[in-house]
């Protein structure tokens, strides 16, 4: 490949041959020749490439077949219209190479996405995955990215694709929450549907830029560790057939038994066995619970949500165990303006007259006055 120029002879330029160097190819979707081309120069196009001739920011001609092409009026007919305006050494313009083959990339959320879950409240999710894409319309691709946006490298195109994918993921999760009431614990069952919805939406957008998103795979949705721990705990409780109090009691006794076993002694083994069997005993009918309640009947506690932070607390609790705010009585709510106790279905506060519901500016659903985020789409509500 030559980048030097030959001597001028009667206004013509000695031929120079250009190609896409292998060391600059790899996973790059696009490559611009580092020098302008001249009349009668040659460009080499391989089987897995397009070459696009550009002048003044406009795509003029696409070479979509493998071969060696001289930049003359025979191979580029549009030169007949622009050559009369060119004088001297006949500098024509630029050449961009584009890969034909399917390319692959990875994407992930730079910042966690906010998802409102019925059980865990507002949850911050990280999403990762892989995608495959290819250029199907080189003329449109060059026009949109090089001619319109002024980009000249592959990384800018990849970053655009990643940002579009993240935005589409956020839209799809919101739609499934709205239309199918998808909960956080349901997401593994929806992975295939999530992938297909994302692929349909992003592919329609990508086609406007001459691209085809051919595949999405390996999508992983990861909640924070504390939420993962809570999901694991809920699964264990379901497997044992116990409620939260029984589960925690059994775990505590197991811990005591393990500590005594480490200390040694004839009674340690018996205590360890007692601890290990406690969780099973509670799950099988509460025999262990009867020995611990000391005449007081163990009842399943009814949980209610704190109106301030969404934490689950006992129905008879006066204050939230997480945020410390006073709990509203069953069937009542707190006025967001004056904090007076009002009926749950009241439209206005009986003390100050403030409305109890407002509309989300994004999706339009009714939400409690004073809420920081929309319960349906997760939109932040300005105070």
C-alpha positions as CSV (number, residue, x, y, z in Angstrom):
1,X,0.0,0.0,0.0
2,X,1.4,3.4,-1.0
3,X,0.6,6.7,0.6
4,X,3.2,8.8,-1.4
5,X,2.2,10.7,-4.4
6,X,3.8,10.3,-7.9
7,X,5.0,13.2,-10.1
8,X,2.5,15.2,-12.2
9,X,2.7,14.6,-15.9
10,X,0.6,16.9,-18.1
11,X,-1.9,17.4,-15.3
12,X,-2.3,13.7,-14.5
13,X,-1.2,12.0,-11.3
14,X,0.8,8.7,-11.3
15,X,-1.4,5.9,-9.9
16,X,-1.2,5.0,-6.2
17,X,-2.9,1.9,-4.7
18,X,-4.7,1.9,-1.4
19,X,-6.3,-0.8,0.8
20,X,-7.5,-1.4,4.3
21,X,-4.3,-2.5,6.2
22,X,-4.8,-5.7,8.2
23,X,-3.3,-4.2,11.3
24,X,-6.1,-1.6,11.4
25,X,-8.9,-4.1,10.7
26,X,-9.7,-6.5,13.5
27,X,-12.9,-5.6,15.2
28,X,-13.1,-2.1,13.7
29,X,-16.3,-1.6,11.8
30,X,-15.0,1.5,9.8
31,X,-11.6,2.8,8.6
32,X,-10.8,6.1,6.8
33,X,-7.8,6.3,4.5
34,X,-5.4,8.7,6.1
35,X,-4.9,10.6,2.8
36,X,-7.2,12.1,0.2
37,X,-7.4,10.2,-3.1
38,X,-6.7,11.6,-6.5
39,X,-8.0,11.0,-10.0
40,X,-6.8,7.7,-11.4
41,X,-5.7,6.3,-8.0
42,X,-6.5,2.7,-7.3
43,X,-8.4,1.3,-4.3
44,X,-8.5,-2.4,-3.4
45,X,-11.8,-3.8,-2.0
46,X,-11.8,-7.3,-0.4
47,X,-14.7,-9.8,-0.2
48,X,-15.6,-8.7,3.4
49,X,-15.5,-5.0,2.8
50,X,-17.4,-2.0,1.3
51,X,-15.5,1.0,0.1
52,X,-17.3,4.4,0.0
53,X,-16.0,7.4,-1.9
54,X,-16.9,10.7,-0.3
55,X,-16.5,14.3,-1.3
56,X,-17.4,17.4,0.7
57,X,-19.1,15.3,3.4
58,X,-21.4,13.5,0.9
59,X,-21.2,9.8,0.0
60,X,-20.8,9.7,-3.8
61,X,-20.2,6.1,-4.7
62,X,-20.2,2.6,-3.0
63,X,-17.8,-0.2,-4.1
64,X,-19.6,-3.3,-2.9
65,X,-17.9,-6.0,-5.0
66,X,-14.3,-7.3,-4.4
67,X,-11.7,-6.0,-6.9
68,X,-9.3,-3.2,-7.8
69,X,-10.9,0.0,-8.9
70,X,-9.3,3.0,-10.6
71,X,-11.0,6.3,-9.6
72,X,-12.0,7.3,-13.1
73,X,-15.2,8.3,-14.8
74,X,-15.6,4.7,-15.9
75,X,-15.8,3.2,-12.4
76,X,-17.3,6.3,-10.7
77,X,-19.7,7.9,-13.2
78,X,-20.5,10.8,-10.9
79,X,-17.0,12.1,-11.5
80,X,-18.2,13.4,-14.9
81,X,-20.2,16.0,-13.1
82,X,-17.6,17.1,-10.6
83,X,-14.4,16.9,-12.7
84,X,-15.1,20.1,-14.6
85,X,-15.0,22.0,-11.3
86,X,-11.6,20.5,-10.3
87,X,-8.4,22.1,-11.6
88,X,-4.8,21.3,-11.1
89,X,-3.9,18.0,-9.6
90,X,-7.5,16.6,-9.5
91,X,-7.8,15.8,-5.8
92,X,-11.1,14.0,-5.5
93,X,-12.0,13.3,-1.9
94,X,-11.9,10.6,0.8
95,X,-12.4,6.9,0.9
96,X,-14.0,5.0,3.9
97,X,-13.9,1.2,4.3
98,X,-16.7,-0.6,6.1
99,X,-16.7,-4.3,7.2
100,X,-19.5,-6.5,5.7
101,X,-19.2,-9.3,8.2
102,X,-21.1,-9.6,11.4
103,X,-19.4,-7.8,14.3
104,X,-19.8,-8.5,18.1
105,X,-19.8,-6.3,21.1
106,X,-20.7,-6.1,24.8
107,X,-22.9,-3.6,26.7
108,X,-23.6,-2.8,30.3
109,X,-25.2,-0.1,32.4
110,X,-22.7,2.6,33.3
111,X,-25.2,3.6,36.1
112,X,-27.8,1.3,37.7
113,X,-31.3,1.4,36.3
114,X,-34.2,2.2,38.8
115,X,-37.0,-0.4,39.0
116,X,-40.0,-0.1,41.3
117,X,-40.8,-3.6,42.7
118,X,-44.0,-4.4,44.6
119,X,-42.0,-6.4,47.2
120,X,-38.7,-4.6,47.5
121,X,-39.6,-1.0,46.6
122,X,-37.2,1.0,44.5
123,X,-34.3,-1.3,43.3
124,X,-31.2,-0.4,41.4
125,X,-30.5,-2.9,38.7
126,X,-27.4,-3.5,36.6
127,X,-27.8,-5.0,33.2
128,X,-25.1,-6.7,31.0
129,X,-25.2,-8.5,27.7
130,X,-23.7,-9.2,24.3
131,X,-24.9,-8.2,20.9
132,X,-24.1,-8.8,17.2
133,X,-24.6,-6.4,14.4
134,X,-23.6,-5.7,10.7
135,X,-23.8,-2.9,8.2
136,X,-26.5,-3.6,5.6
137,X,-26.7,-0.2,3.9
138,X,-23.2,1.3,3.6
139,X,-24.4,4.5,1.9
140,X,-26.9,5.2,4.7
141,X,-24.3,4.2,7.4
142,X,-21.7,6.6,6.1
143,X,-24.3,9.4,5.5
144,X,-25.7,9.2,9.1
145,X,-22.5,8.7,11.0
146,X,-19.8,10.4,9.0
147,X,-21.7,12.9,6.9
148,X,-24.2,13.9,9.6
149,X,-22.4,13.4,12.9
150,X,-18.8,13.8,11.6
151,X,-17.6,10.6,13.2
152,X,-14.5,8.9,11.7
153,X,-13.9,5.9,14.0
154,X,-15.5,2.7,15.1
155,X,-15.5,3.4,18.8
156,X,-18.0,6.3,18.4
157,X,-20.4,4.0,16.6
158,X,-20.0,1.2,19.2
159,X,-20.7,3.7,22.0
160,X,-23.8,4.9,20.2
161,X,-25.0,1.3,19.9
162,X,-24.4,0.7,23.6
163,X,-26.3,3.8,24.7
164,X,-29.2,2.9,22.5
165,X,-29.3,-0.6,24.0
166,X,-29.3,0.6,27.6
167,X,-32.1,3.0,26.8
168,X,-34.1,0.2,25.2
169,X,-33.5,-2.1,28.1
170,X,-35.0,0.5,30.5
171,X,-38.0,1.0,28.2
172,X,-38.7,-2.8,28.0
173,X,-38.5,-3.3,31.8
174,X,-40.9,-0.4,32.3
175,X,-43.3,-1.8,29.7
176,X,-43.3,-5.3,31.2
177,X,-43.9,-3.9,34.7
178,X,-46.8,-1.8,33.4
179,X,-48.4,-4.4,31.1
180,X,-47.7,-7.7,32.9
181,X,-46.9,-6.5,36.4
182,X,-43.5,-8.2,36.2
183,X,-41.8,-8.4,39.6
184,X,-38.1,-8.6,40.4
185,X,-38.3,-12.3,41.3
186,X,-40.1,-13.0,37.9
187,X,-37.3,-11.5,35.7
188,X,-35.4,-14.8,35.2
189,X,-38.6,-16.3,33.6
190,X,-38.9,-13.2,31.4
191,X,-35.3,-13.2,30.1
192,X,-36.2,-14.6,26.6
193,X,-39.1,-12.2,26.2
194,X,-36.9,-9.3,27.4
195,X,-34.2,-10.2,24.8
196,X,-36.8,-10.4,22.0
197,X,-38.5,-7.1,22.9
198,X,-35.1,-5.4,23.1
199,X,-34.0,-6.9,19.8
200,X,-37.2,-5.8,18.1
201,X,-37.0,-2.2,19.3
202,X,-33.3,-1.6,18.8
203,X,-33.2,-3.2,15.4
204,X,-36.0,-0.9,14.1
205,X,-33.9,2.1,15.4
206,X,-30.6,0.7,14.0
207,X,-32.0,0.3,10.5
208,X,-32.4,4.0,10.2
209,X,-28.6,4.1,10.3
210,X,-27.9,1.3,7.9
211,X,-27.3,-1.3,10.6
212,X,-28.9,-4.6,11.5
213,X,-28.8,-5.9,15.1
214,X,-28.7,-9.6,14.4
215,X,-28.6,-11.1,17.8
216,X,-28.8,-10.4,21.6
217,X,-27.5,-13.0,24.1
218,X,-26.3,-13.4,27.7
219,X,-28.5,-10.7,29.2
220,X,-27.9,-10.6,32.9
221,X,-30.0,-8.5,35.3
222,X,-28.3,-8.1,38.7
223,X,-30.0,-6.5,41.8
224,X,-28.0,-5.2,44.8
225,X,-26.5,-7.8,47.1
226,X,-29.0,-7.1,49.9
227,X,-31.9,-7.7,47.6
228,X,-30.3,-10.9,46.3
229,X,-29.9,-12.0,49.9
230,X,-33.6,-11.2,50.6
231,X,-34.6,-13.3,47.6
232,X,-32.5,-16.2,48.7
233,X,-34.0,-16.0,52.2
234,X,-37.5,-15.9,50.8
235,X,-36.7,-19.1,48.8
236,X,-35.4,-20.9,51.8
237,X,-38.5,-20.0,53.8
238,X,-40.8,-21.3,51.1
239,X,-38.8,-24.6,50.9
240,X,-39.1,-25.1,54.6
241,X,-42.7,-24.0,54.9
242,X,-42.0,-21.5,57.7
243,X,-42.6,-17.8,58.2
244,X,-40.0,-15.1,58.8
245,X,-40.1,-15.3,62.6
246,X,-39.7,-19.1,62.6
247,X,-36.9,-19.0,60.0
248,X,-34.9,-16.4,62.0
249,X,-35.4,-18.3,65.2
250,X,-34.2,-21.5,63.7
251,X,-31.1,-19.8,62.2
252,X,-30.3,-18.2,65.6
253,X,-30.5,-21.6,67.4
254,X,-28.3,-23.2,64.7
255,X,-25.7,-20.5,65.4
256,X,-25.8,-21.2,69.1
257,X,-25.4,-24.9,68.5
258,X,-22.4,-24.3,66.2
259,X,-20.7,-22.0,68.8
260,X,-21.2,-24.5,71.6
261,X,-19.8,-27.3,69.4
262,X,-16.6,-25.3,68.7
263,X,-16.2,-24.9,72.5
264,X,-16.1,-28.7,73.1
265,X,-17.7,-30.6,76.0
266,X,-20.1,-33.5,76.3
267,X,-23.2,-31.3,76.0
268,X,-21.9,-29.4,73.0
269,X,-22.8,-32.1,70.5
270,X,-26.3,-32.4,71.9
271,X,-26.8,-28.6,71.8
272,X,-25.5,-28.5,68.2
273,X,-27.9,-31.3,67.3
274,X,-30.7,-29.4,69.0
275,X,-29.8,-26.3,66.9
276,X,-29.6,-28.2,63.6
277,X,-32.9,-29.8,64.2
278,X,-34.7,-26.6,65.3
279,X,-35.2,-25.3,61.8
280,X,-36.6,-28.6,60.6
281,X,-38.8,-28.9,63.7
282,X,-40.3,-25.5,63.1
283,X,-40.9,-26.3,59.5
284,X,-42.6,-29.6,60.4
285,X,-45.2,-28.3,62.8
286,X,-43.6,-25.9,65.3
287,X,-42.6,-28.4,68.0
288,X,-39.5,-26.4,68.8
289,X,-41.5,-23.2,68.9
290,X,-43.7,-24.6,71.6
291,X,-40.7,-25.1,73.9
292,X,-39.6,-21.5,73.3
293,X,-42.8,-19.6,73.6
294,X,-43.1,-20.2,77.4
295,X,-46.9,-20.3,77.4
296,X,-47.3,-17.6,74.8
297,X,-48.8,-18.7,71.4
298,X,-46.6,-18.0,68.4
299,X,-48.7,-16.3,65.7
300,X,-47.8,-15.4,62.1
301,X,-47.2,-11.7,62.0
302,X,-49.0,-9.7,59.4
303,X,-46.7,-7.3,57.6
304,X,-47.6,-3.9,56.2
305,X,-45.5,-1.4,54.2
306,X,-44.1,1.7,55.6
307,X,-45.5,4.7,53.6
308,X,-42.2,6.5,53.8
309,X,-39.6,4.0,52.8
310,X,-41.6,0.9,51.7
311,X,-40.0,-1.5,54.3
312,X,-42.2,-4.4,55.6
313,X,-42.9,-4.0,59.3
314,X,-45.3,-5.6,61.8
315,X,-48.9,-4.5,61.5
316,X,-49.0,-3.3,65.1
317,X,-45.7,-1.4,65.0
318,X,-46.0,2.2,65.8
319,X,-42.7,3.2,64.1
320,X,-40.9,1.9,61.0
321,X,-37.9,-0.3,61.9
322,X,-35.9,1.0,58.9
323,X,-36.6,4.8,58.7
324,X,-38.1,5.4,62.2
325,X,-41.1,7.3,60.9
326,X,-44.5,6.8,62.6
327,X,-46.7,4.1,61.0
328,X,-50.2,5.0,59.8
329,X,-53.1,3.1,61.3
330,X,-54.7,0.4,59.0
331,X,-57.1,2.1,56.6
332,X,-55.5,5.5,57.1
333,X,-52.7,7.5,55.5
334,X,-50.6,10.6,56.2
335,X,-51.1,14.0,54.5
336,X,-47.9,14.8,52.7
337,X,-48.3,18.5,53.5
338,X,-49.5,18.7,57.2
339,X,-48.9,15.0,58.2
340,X,-52.4,14.7,59.6
341,X,-54.0,11.2,59.7
342,X,-56.6,10.9,57.0
343,X,-58.7,8.0,55.5
344,X,-56.8,6.0,52.8
345,X,-59.4,6.8,50.1
346,X,-59.6,10.5,50.9
347,X,-59.0,12.8,47.9
348,X,-58.1,15.8,50.0
349,X,-56.8,16.3,53.5
350,X,-59.5,17.1,56.1
351,X,-57.1,19.4,58.0
352,X,-55.3,21.5,55.3
353,X,-57.3,20.7,52.2
354,X,-54.2,19.5,50.2
355,X,-54.8,16.9,47.5
356,X,-53.7,13.4,48.3
357,X,-53.0,12.3,44.8
358,X,-50.9,13.8,41.9
359,X,-50.2,12.6,38.4
360,X,-46.9,11.3,37.2
361,X,-45.5,13.7,34.6
362,X,-44.2,10.8,32.5
363,X,-46.8,8.0,32.5
364,X,-49.8,9.9,34.0
365,X,-50.9,7.4,36.7
366,X,-52.1,8.6,40.1
367,X,-49.5,8.5,42.8
368,X,-49.5,9.6,46.4
369,X,-48.7,13.3,47.0
370,X,-45.2,13.7,48.3
371,X,-43.9,10.5,46.6
372,X,-40.4,10.8,45.4
373,X,-40.7,8.3,42.5
374,X,-43.6,7.1,40.3
375,X,-44.8,3.7,41.4
376,X,-45.3,2.6,37.8
377,X,-42.4,3.9,35.7
378,X,-39.9,4.9,38.4
379,X,-39.8,8.6,37.2
380,X,-38.3,10.9,39.8
381,X,-41.0,13.3,41.0
382,X,-39.8,16.9,41.6
383,X,-40.8,18.3,44.9
